[in-house]
Amino acid sequence: MRPPTRSVLSGVAAAVLLAAPAACTIKNSGADTGTRAPATGKSGTGSAELADGSGVKVALVPGGAHPYFQPWKAAGAAAEKEYGLGDVTFDETSEWDQQKQDNLLSTLAARGYNAFGVFGVSPTDINTTFEDLRSQGFAVASLASCPAGPTDKADFCLSTDVEVAAYKAARAAIDAMGGRGTLVHLTGNNVDANTQLRIKGVAKAVKESGGKVRLLQTVTDVDKDLQTAQKAVSDLLAAKGDRIQGIVTTAYNPAVAAADAVKSSGSAAKVVAIDDDAKILGAIKDGSVAATVVQNPVGQAEVGTWALALLQTKQCAMRRPGQTVDSGSFVVTKANAGTYDAARKAKTEQLKKEFADTLLVCE
């Protein structure tokens, strides 16, 4: 992937900044809320209820086309209406390419968007893009994925703790296997920082089995598309199917492929999937998939958009810029397949309260 450039937005900054009003209607501390410096030490006692978001235009920008991000569209539209924002758009490039994403962000800024929720294509390079956006005065959130390494140049990262989610998925698979046997892990792009965290989460669960569970293989780079995943699962079952008691999938396309392949082949392997594709939920209900671990893309878009609006209006600042927040993950089995979304909605409300009570300082 080509690295981003620092100048992708320089030509449009002034025009966009003129369009971003300050909606700071509560002035009870005398502090300057226009800065994005660390807010630690401020005694802000203002409201996290958005006073006026009409000048805020939020762009939700995935790294490329993927089913995971589709709920962002409806969640963004709902947030626009609920908070009275100037606009919320969802836009993506046709390819997973950092330079193309940077070009898209530049185009959106030229069209007047002044707050950005971004899933960066390149975890190792995206901080350069975040730094550039923020230097122009835009509020920036890293949504659904944080930059690689300990530093985040966005205002905040709201993402699944993917290591925890993968650990939950592996634990569910091990439980379904009866606590012993051979497990296979199917996951995404090997160079993705999230993939490496998922591998760690699965390894932790296997280690906790005390040798009763063996990780036979970790198969990476099978989330490009459904066809790639289907071939990988078919090849795996053909070569090693009789040795596999469990399959844990921590990426979307191999989850769907594994659910289909195990059901059609009559394999006895216990499958734990990720996310809540209709096929996966149907397979849980008919017993061919043991469980899935769902994430919270709606909460990422909804809470992320709301927090971005508070930041862009200068009504609030982050107490600690670059804060990472877990948007939640939830194990779904046949027992709670019809009710799990209530827990996810409750988590979204809890996230909003967490931002208001502890992460934001509002004036």
N, C-alpha and C positions, 0 to 999 in steps of 0.2 A: 504494500500500500504506500502511496506517496504521502509524505508528511504534510500537515497543513501549513499555511503561510500566515505570518503575523499580520499581513496587510489586507486580509480578505474583506474587511469592513470599513477601511479607512476612508473611502470615498463618500460614504453616506452617513457618517456619524453625526455631523452637525445637524442635518435636516431631521434626523430621527429624534435627537435629543430635544429639539424644539417642540416636538409633538408629545413629549412625555411630561404631563403636569405633576406637580407635587400636591398630593391630596392629604397632607398632614393636618388634620383638623383638631387633633388633641395636642395641646402644648403645655404639658404639666411638668416638664423637667428642664426645659431650656436647652437641651442638648441638640446638637446639629445632627439630624438624621440623614443628611445627604451623603455622608461618607459610607464606604463599604469596609472601613477598617474594622478590626475586631471590636465587638460591642461589649465585651467583658468589662465589668466595672460600671456600666451604665445602670441607672436606677429606673429605667423606663417602666412606667406604670400605665401606659396608654393602652388603647384597645386594639386587639387583633381583629376586630370586625372592620372590614374594608370600608373606608369612608366614601371613596369615590374612585371607582376603577375604570371610568369611561375613557380615560386616555391611555389605558394599557391594552396593547395588542400582543397576545401571546402566540408563539409558534411552537408547536410540539413536533419535533423532528427526529424520527428514528434513524438508525444507521443505514437502513435499506428496507426492502419489502420483507415482511415476516408476519405470520398470523398473530404472534404475541401482541403486536402493537395495535391491532385493529380496535380493541376497546378504548384506546385513547381518543378515537374520533368522537364517539358519543359522550364520553366523560368530559372532553374538552368543550363540546357544545353545551352540555348541561352546566358546566362551570361558568361559561360565558353568560348564560342567562341568569344563573343564580346570583352571581356577583356583579352583574351589570358592567361587564368588561367591554372595551371597544371592539374586540374581536378575538377569537381563538381559532387558529387554523391548524390542520394536520397536514404535513407535507413530507415527502420522502424521495430519495433518489432511487433510480431503477437499479443501481449497482451499489454494492458495499465498497465504497471508495472514499477515503477521507477527503481528498481534494474536491471531489464532486459534492460531498456534504458541505464543505466550506463554501463552495460556490453557491450552493442553495441558501445557506445562511446569509451570505452577502446579498443575494437577491431578495430574500425576505426582509432584511433590514432596509433595503432600498424602497420596499413597499410600505414601510412604516412600522414594522413589527419591532417591539422594543423590549421584549422579555422572551426568553428561550428555554424550553425544556428539551434537552438533547441527549439521545443515546449515541455516544461517540463511536464511530467506526473503529478507530485505532485507540485502544486504551493507553498505549504508550505515548501517543502524540496528542491526544485530545486536550490536554491541559493548555497547550499552546493556543488552541482555538478558544477555549474558555477564557484565557487571559486576554486575548484580543477582544472578545466580546465585552468583557467587563471593563476593559480600558476605554471603551466607547460609551460607557454609562448604562449598559444594558444589564438587567437582572438575568442570571443564568442558573439553571438547575441541571445537574447531571441526573437523568432519569433512567431507571432500570439497569444501569451499569455505572460503576464508579471508575475513575482512571486507575491504571495500574500504579502500584507504589503507594507510599504513605501520604502523598500530597494531592489535594483536589483544589484546582483553581476556580471551580464554580462556586456559587454562593452556598450550595449544599448539594448532597447526593441523596436521593430517595430511591432506594433500590432493594430488591430482595437480597438478604444475606445468603448468597448462593451456596456457601459452604454449609451453613446450617440447614438449608433446604435439601441439599444433597444428602447430608447426614440423616435427616428425617426419612428421606426416600429409601436409603439403604437399610435403615433400621426396620422400616415397614416391610421391605423385601425379605430381610432375614427372619422377621417374625412369621411372615407367610410361608417361608421355607421350613418352619419348625425349629429355627435356631441353628441349623447346620446344613452343610452342602457347599456347592460351587456356585459362585455368583459372577455374572458378567455385567459390566458397566458400559452403556452406550451414551455418548455425549457429543459435544460440539467441536468447534475449531480448536485444535491443539494449542495454537498460539494465543488464544483469547485468555486473558487473565481470569475471567469467570470460569472457564473450563478447568483451569488449574486448581481453582478453589473447590470446584465440584469434585474433582479427583481426590483432593484432600479430605473432603467430607465423607465420601464413600469409604476411603481407606481407614478413617477413624472408626466408622461403624464396624468394619470388618475386623479391625484390631481388637475391638471390645468383645468380639465373640470368643476370644481366648483360643483361637486356632480351630474352632468348630466350623467356621466359614472360611473358604479360600476364594480369593478373587482370581478367577481364571484368566480374565482378559479385560482391559479397558480399550474400547474401540472409539477413537476420536474422528473428527472431520466427517461426520455422517449427518450433519444438520443443514447441509446446503439446500436440499430440496427433498421432497418425499420420495422421489425415484432413487436417489442416492441412498437414502435410509433403507428403503425396501430391499435393495440389492445387498446391502451390508447385512441386514438381518437374515435374509434368505441364505446367504453364504455361511453365516455363522451357524445357523441351525443345521444346515447340510453337513458342515464339517465337525461340529462339536455338540450338536443338539442333545445327544444321549448323555452328555457329561454335565449338562447345565440344569441346576435346580431353581435358579432365580435370575431374573434380568431386571436391573434397575436402569432406567433411562432418565437422564437429566437434561435432555434437549427435546424440543417439540417434535420434529419430524421422525426421529427414531422411536419416540414414544408411540406415535400413531402406527408406524410400521411394525413395531414389536407386538402391539395389541392385535393387529390384523394377522400377522404371521403365526403367532402362537395359537390363535383361535382356529385358523384354517388348517394348520398342520396337525392339530391335536396334541401338541407338545404339553407336557406336564409342568413346564417351567412356570414359576410364579412371576408375574410381571408387575412392576411398580412403575408408573408413568409420571409425566409432569404435565401440568396445566389441565384445562378442563374442556378439551375438544369433545364434541358430541359423541364421536366414536369411542373415546376413552370412557366417558361417563356411562355409555351404553354397555361397554364391556365390563365395567365394574358391576353394573346391575345384573348382568347375566353370569357373572362369576369368572369370566375368562381373564380379567385383569384384577389383581388383588387390591390395588390402591393407586392413588395418584397424589402428587403434591402440587397443589395449586398456588399460584402467586397472586399478586394484587395489582395488575396493570391499571384497573379503574382508579384505585386509590392513589397510585403514582401520578396519574394525569390530573385527578381532581384536586388532591392536596397540593401537588406541585404547582398547578396553575394558580390556586388561591395564594400560596406563599409567594410566588413570583410577583403577583399583583401587589401584595403588601410591600415587597422590597422595591419594586419599580416606582411606586408612588412615594417612596421615602417615608411612608408611615411607620415602617418597621425596618430593623436591621437584624442580621444574624448575630446572635451572641458570640458564636465562634464560626467565622466563615470557613466553608469547606467541610462542615459537619456531615458525617455519614449517618443515615437513618434507615433502619430496616423496615421495609414496607410490609413485611409479613409473608409467611408461607404456612400452608395448612394441609394436613394429611386428610384425604378423603377416601373412605371405604364404603362398602355397601350400606353400612349402618347410618352414615350421615350424608350420603350422596344427594339427598333431597333437601338438606338443610344447611350445608356448609357455607352457602353464600351469606347467611346471616352473620356468621363469625367474621367473614371477610369485611362486610359492611361495618361491623362493630370495630374492627381494627382500623378502618379508614377514619372513623370518628375519633378513635383514640389517637391516631396520628395527628389529626388537626389540633386536638387538645394539647398534645406534646409540643407541637410547634408554638402554640399560643402561650403555654405556661412556662416552657423552659428553653426553647431554641431561639425564639424571637425576642427582641427587645423593641417595644413599640412606644412611641411618644405621642 
